[in-house]
Amino acid sequence: MLIVVGGGLAGLSAAITAARAGLDVTVIEAGTYPRHRVCGEFLSPEAAGYLDQLGVLPALKAQRPISIRRVQITAGNGARWEGNLPGSGLGISRYALDHALAEQARAAGVSVITGTQVKRIDGNLRDGFRVETPTATLHARAVIAAHGKRSALDKALNRAFMRRRQPYIGLKAHFCGDIPPGRVDVHAFPGGYCGISGIEGGRVNVCLLARLDVFQPCASIPAFVAWMAAQNPHLARFFAGAQIESAWLSISQVPFTPKSAVEGDILMAGDAAGMIAPLAGDGMSIALRGGMLAADGIARWCAGEIDAVALKRGYQAAWRREFGGRVRLGRFLQASIFQPPVLAFGLPLMNAVPALGRYFITGTRAAA
């Protein structure tokens, strides 16, 4: 049996792929479906393609997601740049997306266990694994860990990045507001940026990342949002006419430090393997594709086509080859957008040299 820890995009993508290859798969998810997550809720054209491969795109299109073909970036001094995406992306909530993927996994024969947190994983590919939850111990031949950005499991696995305090917080809520159709906006402010785009049902997703030293002086999330809006005229215009429709969700200590794609004999997938900066808009694509890569490798190992060493080396190499360059470029762009003088110079430069904007868009996503 293959156990997949985490039922987000990477975990469910891995589970569906492995089940289609004939493996007995169990997903263990700490939450339940459907539920909201802190996420930009923008599916890049690449992500939409992977969802089509997984067979879930028709169910998502029935939700009437928003078609998104353009991106805009703005600075606090009012400067802006706008460009085309290399195809049509989709605006859809994680509430709908994760639920559709979970249903597809169940239809593929995957056992999906919800409301259960994995506390510990012991074992290896030679002897098998013991996966401990608060109520049971499960046994598996292989394990894919796709449990997200940061969790108690990372501490139990003694992962290096957990020994460093991370200086970022992420926030997300749904609004009713007036936005240009077919465009995702990224509005910068000192120490962070805020993404705004449409999703199904006529709602607007607002998701932001900020340094903790910028967020903490504010007494509350509404106070911080008011301060943030005052730093960028584009944000001020949106929030002046927008009405919040959901509670704010938050996640602290968001880690952008490098991680290993393999821990011991466990393959890591999605944010558990490494994060691209959210402003790149390709995190969901990387999660979906990473889950597929992990599942493909384990299916080959189970079939006896490769040994355990080749499985681990091949997966690490594939992860670096497909995602490494994008993740590094995303970190560079995020460091730049956090610096108002750099952004105030860079956006006019991108307007003057259109090829530069095209490079940043194509460099943060999969090659065509």
One Martini backbone bead per residue (centre of mass of N, CA, C, O) as a GRO file, in nm:
protein
  368
    1MET     BB    1   0.098   0.035   0.019
    2LEU     BB    2   0.008   0.374  -0.029
    3ILE     BB    3   0.090   0.668   0.153
    4VAL     BB    4  -0.076   0.986   0.178
    5VAL     BB    5   0.025   1.290   0.322
    6GLY     BB    6  -0.216   1.474   0.227
    7GLY     BB    7  -0.517   1.651   0.070
    8GLY     BB    8  -0.411   1.818  -0.151
    9LEU     BB    9  -0.290   1.869  -0.453
   10ALA     BB   10  -0.046   1.678  -0.434
   11GLY     BB   11  -0.178   1.434  -0.293
   12LEU     BB   12  -0.414   1.386  -0.500
   13SER     BB   13  -0.242   1.362  -0.750
   14ALA     BB   14  -0.081   1.118  -0.652
   15ALA     BB   15  -0.319   0.927  -0.595
   16ILE     BB   16  -0.443   0.915  -0.877
   17THR     BB   17  -0.190   0.822  -1.029
   18ALA     BB   18  -0.139   0.560  -0.863
   19ALA     BB   19  -0.415   0.426  -0.904
   20ARG     BB   20  -0.390   0.411  -1.219
   21ALA     BB   21  -0.126   0.212  -1.173
   22GLY     BB   22  -0.247  -0.003  -0.938
   23LEU     BB   23  -0.248   0.114  -0.660
   24ASP     BB   24  -0.272   0.112  -0.314
   25VAL     BB   25  -0.450   0.394  -0.173
   26THR     BB   26  -0.385   0.634   0.098
   27VAL     BB   27  -0.538   0.917   0.243
   28ILE     BB   28  -0.420   1.165   0.487
   29GLU     BB   29  -0.630   1.414   0.635
   30ALA     BB   30  -0.670   1.668   0.865
   31GLY     BB   31  -0.909   1.758   0.726
   32THR     BB   32  -1.183   1.864   0.528
   33TYR     BB   33  -1.463   1.830   0.303
   34PRO     BB   34  -1.506   2.127   0.244
   35ARG     BB   35  -1.240   2.390   0.238
   36HIS     BB   36  -1.050   2.646   0.333
   37ARG     BB   37  -0.759   2.828   0.206
   38VAL     BB   38  -0.451   2.964   0.186
   39CYS     BB   39  -0.497   3.126  -0.132
   40GLY     BB   40  -0.499   3.263  -0.457
   41GLU     BB   41  -0.694   3.103  -0.666
   42PHE     BB   42  -0.488   3.058  -0.916
   43LEU     BB   43  -0.496   2.901  -1.228
   44SER     BB   44  -0.287   2.814  -1.434
   45PRO     BB   45  -0.254   2.685  -1.740
   46GLU     BB   46  -0.092   2.441  -1.633
   47ALA     BB   47  -0.288   2.349  -1.411
   48ALA     BB   48  -0.528   2.296  -1.599
   49GLY     BB   49  -0.384   2.068  -1.751
   50TYR     BB   50  -0.349   1.873  -1.509
   51LEU     BB   51  -0.652   1.852  -1.441
   52ASP     BB   52  -0.723   1.719  -1.707
   53GLN     BB   53  -0.550   1.464  -1.665
   54LEU     BB   54  -0.717   1.394  -1.389
   55GLY     BB   55  -1.039   1.454  -1.467
   56VAL     BB   56  -1.151   1.749  -1.322
   57LEU     BB   57  -1.231   1.988  -1.513
   58PRO     BB   58  -1.536   1.953  -1.565
   59ALA     BB   59  -1.622   2.002  -1.266
   60LEU     BB   60  -1.503   2.289  -1.252
   61LYS     BB   61  -1.661   2.420  -1.493
   62ALA     BB   62  -1.941   2.384  -1.350
   63GLN     BB   63  -1.860   2.634  -1.148
   64ARG     BB   64  -1.772   2.885  -1.307
   65PRO     BB   65  -1.505   2.998  -1.364
   66ILE     BB   66  -1.259   3.229  -1.410
   67SER     BB   67  -1.117   3.385  -1.675
   68ILE     BB   68  -0.751   3.421  -1.710
   69ARG     BB   69  -0.511   3.641  -1.915
   70ARG     BB   70  -0.410   3.859  -1.701
   71VAL     BB   71  -0.153   4.083  -1.558
   72GLN     BB   72  -0.095   4.287  -1.258
   73ILE     BB   73   0.145   4.535  -1.143
   74THR     BB   74   0.196   4.728  -0.839
   75ALA     BB   75   0.277   5.035  -0.681
   76GLY     BB   76   0.281   5.283  -0.437
   77ASN     BB   77   0.332   5.517  -0.672
   78GLY     BB   78   0.133   5.389  -0.920
   79ALA     BB   79   0.275   5.196  -1.066
   80ARG     BB   80   0.248   4.988  -1.375
   81TRP     BB   81   0.192   4.646  -1.501
   82GLU     BB   82   0.091   4.473  -1.810
   83GLY     BB   83   0.006   4.127  -1.906
   84ASN     BB   84   0.027   3.823  -2.064
   85LEU     BB   85  -0.064   3.511  -2.063
   86PRO     BB   86   0.014   3.167  -2.172
   87GLY     BB   87  -0.302   3.172  -2.136
   88SER     BB   88  -0.573   3.021  -1.963
   89GLY     BB   89  -0.691   3.082  -1.662
   90LEU     BB   90  -0.821   3.017  -1.321
   91GLY     BB   91  -1.091   3.109  -1.098
   92ILE     BB   92  -1.079   2.912  -0.792
   93SER     BB   93  -1.163   2.760  -0.520
   94ARG     BB   94  -1.053   2.541  -0.278
   95TYR     BB   95  -1.328   2.441  -0.196
   96ALA     BB   96  -1.379   2.317  -0.486
   97LEU     BB   97  -1.110   2.182  -0.573
   98ASP     BB   98  -1.051   1.972  -0.346
   99HIS     BB   99  -1.321   1.827  -0.363
  100ALA     BB  100  -1.294   1.729  -0.657
  101LEU     BB  101  -1.033   1.566  -0.612
  102ALA     BB  102  -1.141   1.375  -0.393
  103GLU     BB  103  -1.362   1.250  -0.571
  104GLN     BB  104  -1.166   1.142  -0.785
  105ALA     BB  105  -1.008   0.959  -0.598
  106ARG     BB  106  -1.240   0.778  -0.513
  107ALA     BB  107  -1.310   0.689  -0.807
  108ALA     BB  108  -1.006   0.552  -0.828
  109GLY     BB  109  -0.984   0.396  -0.522
  110VAL     BB  110  -0.932   0.585  -0.296
  111SER     BB  111  -0.851   0.619   0.040
  112VAL     BB  112  -1.016   0.876   0.236
  113ILE     BB  113  -0.883   1.033   0.523
  114THR     BB  114  -1.030   1.239   0.760
  115GLY     BB  115  -0.950   1.411   1.047
  116THR     BB  116  -0.628   1.322   1.029
  117GLN     BB  117  -0.320   1.309   1.200
  118VAL     BB  118   0.014   1.285   1.147
  119LYS     BB  119   0.281   1.212   1.382
  120ARG     BB  120   0.438   0.954   1.248
  121ILE     BB  121   0.736   0.822   1.068
  122ASP     BB  122   0.846   0.488   0.999
  123GLY     BB  123   1.110   0.372   0.794
  124ASN     BB  124   1.139   0.194   0.471
  125LEU     BB  125   1.171   0.053   0.151
  126ARG     BB  126   1.254  -0.231   0.258
  127ASP     BB  127   1.050  -0.267   0.533
  128GLY     BB  128   0.875  -0.030   0.564
  129PHE     BB  129   0.590   0.146   0.713
  130ARG     BB  130   0.498   0.360   0.993
  131VAL     BB  131   0.178   0.518   1.054
  132GLU     BB  132   0.091   0.767   1.287
  133THR     BB  133  -0.197   0.815   1.472
  134PRO     BB  134  -0.412   0.881   1.732
  135THR     BB  135  -0.578   0.582   1.652
  136ALA     BB  136  -0.342   0.463   1.454
  137THR     BB  137  -0.156   0.205   1.269
  138LEU     BB  138   0.002   0.214   0.961
  139HIS     BB  139   0.088   0.027   0.665
  140ALA     BB  140   0.365   0.063   0.425
  141ARG     BB  141   0.566   0.064   0.140
  142ALA     BB  142   0.494   0.376   0.089
  143VAL     BB  143   0.570   0.743   0.102
  144ILE     BB  144   0.387   1.052   0.073
  145ALA     BB  145   0.463   1.393   0.150
  146ALA     BB  146   0.172   1.643   0.148
  147HIS     BB  147   0.141   1.864   0.419
  148GLY     BB  148   0.287   2.125   0.341
  149LYS     BB  149   0.467   2.391   0.464
  150ARG     BB  150   0.391   2.331   0.787
  151SER     BB  151   0.457   2.086   1.053
  152ALA     BB  152   0.482   1.847   1.294
  153LEU     BB  153   0.615   1.644   1.098
  154ASP     BB  154   0.872   1.805   1.045
  155LYS     BB  155   0.974   1.780   1.334
  156ALA     BB  156   0.975   1.466   1.348
  157LEU     BB  157   1.186   1.465   1.089
  158ASN     BB  158   1.407   1.685   1.129
  159ARG     BB  159   1.392   1.942   0.964
  160ALA     BB  160   1.590   2.207   0.893
  161PHE     BB  161   1.381   2.450   0.851
  162MET     BB  162   1.262   2.432   1.154
  163ARG     BB  163   1.525   2.592   1.283
  164ARG     BB  164   1.382   2.840   1.135
  165ARG     BB  165   1.258   3.141   1.148
  166GLN     BB  166   0.975   3.282   0.993
  167PRO     BB  167   0.884   3.620   0.848
  168TYR     BB  168   0.581   3.517   0.761
  169ILE     BB  169   0.245   3.609   0.645
  170GLY     BB  170  -0.081   3.476   0.567
  171LEU     BB  171  -0.377   3.600   0.388
  172LYS     BB  172  -0.745   3.530   0.359
  173ALA     BB  173  -1.032   3.645   0.153
  174HIS     BB  174  -1.365   3.716   0.072
  175PHE     BB  175  -1.521   3.927  -0.178
  176CYS     BB  176  -1.711   4.213  -0.272
  177GLY     BB  177  -1.619   4.345  -0.597
  178ASP     BB  178  -1.448   4.564  -0.822
  179ILE     BB  179  -1.316   4.409  -1.117
  180PRO     BB  180  -1.138   4.319  -1.369
  181PRO     BB  181  -1.179   4.115  -1.615
  182GLY     BB  182  -0.939   3.865  -1.660
  183ARG     BB  183  -0.762   3.949  -1.390
  184VAL     BB  184  -0.454   3.955  -1.211
  185ASP     BB  185  -0.353   4.111  -0.907
  186VAL     BB  186  -0.045   4.285  -0.786
  187HIS     BB  187   0.001   4.453  -0.476
  188ALA     BB  188   0.224   4.665  -0.341
  189PHE     BB  189   0.400   4.690  -0.025
  190PRO     BB  190   0.565   4.741   0.249
  191GLY     BB  191   0.649   4.405   0.304
  192GLY     BB  192   0.450   4.330   0.048
  193TYR     BB  193   0.155   4.152  -0.099
  194CYS     BB  194  -0.153   4.166  -0.310
  195GLY     BB  195  -0.398   3.946  -0.424
  196ILE     BB  196  -0.641   3.986  -0.704
  197SER     BB  197  -0.932   3.777  -0.782
  198GLY     BB  198  -1.150   3.587  -0.945
  199ILE     BB  199  -1.431   3.377  -0.876
  200GLU     BB  200  -1.671   3.196  -0.819
  201GLY     BB  201  -1.982   3.365  -0.779
  202GLY     BB  202  -1.856   3.672  -0.793
  203ARG     BB  203  -1.600   3.659  -0.639
  204VAL     BB  204  -1.318   3.776  -0.431
  205ASN     BB  205  -0.980   3.717  -0.401
  206VAL     BB  206  -0.779   3.776  -0.102
  207CYS     BB  207  -0.417   3.763  -0.101
  208LEU     BB  208  -0.145   3.774   0.141
  209LEU     BB  209   0.199   3.890   0.196
  210ALA     BB  210   0.394   3.934   0.503
  211ARG     BB  211   0.582   4.073   0.720
  212LEU     BB  212   0.584   4.061   1.059
  213ASP     BB  213   0.707   4.352   1.113
  214VAL     BB  214   0.452   4.481   0.966
  215PHE     BB  215   0.202   4.342   1.107
  216GLN     BB  216   0.232   4.357   1.430
  217PRO     BB  217   0.170   4.672   1.491
  218CYS     BB  218  -0.105   4.582   1.444
  219ALA     BB  219  -0.405   4.508   1.620
  220SER     BB  220  -0.527   4.393   1.341
  221ILE     BB  221  -0.640   4.292   1.047
  222PRO     BB  222  -0.807   4.543   0.967
  223ALA     BB  223  -0.575   4.741   1.033
  224PHE     BB  224  -0.379   4.629   0.826
  225VAL     BB  225  -0.553   4.667   0.573
  226ALA     BB  226  -0.572   4.971   0.602
  227TRP     BB  227  -0.271   5.024   0.583
  228MET     BB  228  -0.217   4.886   0.312
  229ALA     BB  229  -0.414   5.061   0.139
  230ALA     BB  230  -0.246   5.332   0.201
  231GLN     BB  231   0.019   5.229   0.017
  232ASN     BB  232  -0.195   5.185  -0.235
  233PRO     BB  233  -0.410   5.311  -0.467
  234HIS     BB  234  -0.524   5.044  -0.577
  235LEU     BB  235  -0.613   4.932  -0.302
  236ALA     BB  236  -0.790   5.166  -0.211
  237ARG     BB  237  -1.006   5.134  -0.434
  238PHE     BB  238  -1.099   4.853  -0.368
  239PHE     BB  239  -1.169   4.881  -0.053
  240ALA     BB  240  -1.378   5.115  -0.079
  241GLY     BB  241  -1.594   4.894  -0.243
  242ALA     BB  242  -1.560   4.655  -0.046
  243GLN     BB  243  -1.694   4.333   0.077
  244ILE     BB  244  -1.685   4.117   0.320
  245GLU     BB  245  -1.763   3.739   0.321
  246SER     BB  246  -1.523   3.639   0.507
  247ALA     BB  247  -1.306   3.508   0.699
  248TRP     BB  248  -1.002   3.530   0.804
  249LEU     BB  249  -0.712   3.372   0.702
  250SER     BB  250  -0.414   3.211   0.849
  251ILE     BB  251  -0.043   3.200   0.812
  252SER     BB  252   0.252   3.121   0.967
  253GLN     BB  253   0.569   3.075   0.890
  254VAL     BB  254   0.646   3.103   0.591
  255PRO     BB  255   0.845   2.892   0.384
  256PHE     BB  256   1.144   2.972   0.157
  257THR     BB  257   1.332   2.769   0.220
  258PRO     BB  258   1.508   2.514   0.154
  259LYS     BB  259   1.428   2.181   0.052
  260SER     BB  260   1.370   1.843   0.055
  261ALA     BB  261   1.243   1.586  -0.160
  262VAL     BB  262   1.397   1.396   0.051
  263GLU     BB  263   1.325   1.189   0.350
  264GLY     BB  264   1.499   0.946   0.341
  265ASP     BB  265   1.222   0.742   0.206
  266ILE     BB  266   1.061   1.011   0.159
  267LEU     BB  267   0.840   1.167  -0.047
  268MET     BB  268   0.813   1.497  -0.141
  269ALA     BB  269   0.529   1.726  -0.185
  270GLY     BB  270   0.498   2.024  -0.271
  271ASP     BB  271   0.546   2.232  -0.006
  272ALA     BB  272   0.724   2.003   0.131
  273ALA     BB  273   0.957   2.049  -0.103
  274GLY     BB  274   0.865   2.346  -0.206
  275MET     BB  275   0.850   2.708  -0.264
  276ILE     BB  276   0.690   2.936  -0.444
  277ALA     BB  277   0.625   3.238  -0.495
  278PRO     BB  278   0.307   3.356  -0.513
  279LEU     BB  279   0.343   3.579  -0.742
  280ALA     BB  280   0.393   3.365  -0.976
  281GLY     BB  281   0.130   3.161  -1.001
  282ASP     BB  282   0.261   2.829  -0.970
  283GLY     BB  283   0.203   2.647  -0.717
  284MET     BB  284  -0.025   2.453  -0.818
  285SER     BB  285   0.131   2.331  -1.050
  286ILE     BB  286   0.364   2.211  -0.881
  287ALA     BB  287   0.191   2.031  -0.704
  288LEU     BB  288   0.064   1.855  -0.923
  289ARG     BB  289   0.329   1.762  -1.063
  290GLY     BB  290   0.476   1.651  -0.813
  291GLY     BB  291   0.275   1.425  -0.753
  292MET     BB  292   0.315   1.276  -1.020
  293LEU     BB  293   0.618   1.217  -0.995
  294ALA     BB  294   0.606   1.051  -0.735
  295ALA     BB  295   0.407   0.833  -0.837
  296ASP     BB  296   0.565   0.733  -1.081
  297GLY     BB  297   0.814   0.634  -0.924
  298ILE     BB  298   0.666   0.430  -0.737
  299ALA     BB  299   0.545   0.257  -0.962
  300ARG     BB  300   0.819   0.165  -1.077
  301TRP     BB  301   0.922   0.034  -0.815
  302CYS     BB  302   0.687  -0.170  -0.775
  303ALA     BB  303   0.754  -0.301  -1.071
  304GLY     BB  304   1.089  -0.323  -1.085
  305GLU     BB  305   1.238  -0.095  -1.267
  306ILE     BB  306   1.348   0.020  -0.991
  307ASP     BB  307   1.527   0.125  -0.735
  308ALA     BB  308   1.553   0.309  -0.452
  309VAL     BB  309   1.784   0.488  -0.547
  310ALA     BB  310   1.658   0.571  -0.820
  311LEU     BB  311   1.404   0.694  -0.709
  312LYS     BB  312   1.531   0.923  -0.541
  313ARG     BB  313   1.719   1.047  -0.753
  314GLY     BB  314   1.505   1.093  -0.975
  315TYR     BB  315   1.318   1.281  -0.815
  316GLN     BB  316   1.518   1.501  -0.740
  317ALA     BB  317   1.598   1.568  -1.033
  318ALA     BB  318   1.315   1.637  -1.138
  319TRP     BB  319   1.255   1.865  -0.942
  320ARG     BB  320   1.493   2.048  -1.020
  321ARG     BB  321   1.436   2.064  -1.325
  322GLU     BB  322   1.129   2.174  -1.310
  323PHE     BB  323   1.158   2.390  -1.035
  324GLY     BB  324   1.424   2.535  -0.951
  325GLY     BB  325   1.428   2.789  -1.135
  326ARG     BB  326   1.151   2.903  -1.050
  327VAL     BB  327   1.207   2.936  -0.748
  328ARG     BB  328   1.447   3.131  -0.773
  329LEU     BB  329   1.300   3.354  -0.933
  330GLY     BB  330   1.075   3.399  -0.724
  331ARG     BB  331   1.263   3.501  -0.499
  332PHE     BB  332   1.367   3.747  -0.652
  333LEU     BB  333   1.093   3.886  -0.700
  334GLN     BB  334   1.013   3.907  -0.403
  335ALA     BB  335   1.251   4.080  -0.309
  336SER     BB  336   1.173   4.316  -0.501
  337ILE     BB  337   0.871   4.374  -0.406
  338PHE     BB  338   0.970   4.450  -0.106
  339GLN     BB  339   1.108   4.698  -0.273
  340PRO     BB  340   0.998   4.996  -0.367
  341PRO     BB  341   1.237   5.113  -0.539
  342VAL     BB  342   1.264   4.870  -0.726
  343LEU     BB  343   0.972   4.871  -0.836
  344ALA     BB  344   0.963   5.168  -0.936
  345PHE     BB  345   1.181   5.092  -1.155
  346GLY     BB  346   1.082   4.816  -1.289
  347LEU     BB  347   0.805   4.881  -1.420
  348PRO     BB  348   0.896   5.089  -1.635
  349LEU     BB  349   1.097   4.892  -1.764
  350MET     BB  350   0.881   4.682  -1.855
  351ASN     BB  351   0.737   4.887  -2.041
  352ALA     BB  352   0.995   4.949  -2.222
  353VAL     BB  353   1.058   4.616  -2.193
  354PRO     BB  354   0.859   4.362  -2.279
  355ALA     BB  355   1.054   4.113  -2.259
  356LEU     BB  356   1.083   4.116  -1.951
  357GLY     BB  357   0.796   4.033  -1.873
  358ARG     BB  358   0.794   3.769  -2.036
  359TYR     BB  359   1.025   3.636  -1.879
  360PHE     BB  360   0.889   3.626  -1.597
  361ILE     BB  361   0.647   3.457  -1.683
  362THR     BB  362   0.801   3.210  -1.815
  363GLY     BB  363   1.018   3.157  -1.576
  364THR     BB  364   0.762   3.070  -1.360
  365ARG     BB  365   0.711   2.833  -1.573
  366ALA     BB  366   0.641   2.608  -1.781
  367ALA     BB  367   0.728   2.481  -2.060
  368ALA     BB  368   0.577   2.441  -2.375
   0.00000   0.00000   0.00000
